[in-house]
Amino acid sequence: MDRVTLGGRIREERKKRKQTLAEFAETAGIGTVYLGEIERGDKMPSINTFIKIANILDMSADILLRDEIVAAKPYVLNEITEKLQDLTPPQLKMVGDVVNAMLANFGAIAQPDNDFDDEE
């Protein structure tokens, strides 16, 4: 597990809830220095601390660990879909082309098929 990514997600969610480092650390029953180290990715929280953090954030652990947990795949797909919703058809085509190129590079597909027709 990438400590920096996990810590960044924890920080992002804490800030969304408009909690200071000190407020969040107190709620979690840990020191502010330790929480700061977790958020910067300097330290990995213990499993007990991780569970406390997930509960305080009211988030499933698989969402925080979505890069590592197979069951989080639907969450990741929903996150991607939300980011694409406001794109125009030409922008969606471009994203599709980029994804197809990446998949071809991963060896996941032999020949990419594009679902988006060029409307020009």
ABEGO torsion letter per residue (X at the ends): XBAAAAAAAAAAAAAAAGBBAAAAAAAAGBBAAAAAAAAAGABBBBAAAAAAAAAAAGBBAAAAAAAABAAAAAAAAAAAAAAAAABBAAAAAAAAAAAAAAAAAAGABABBBBABBBAX
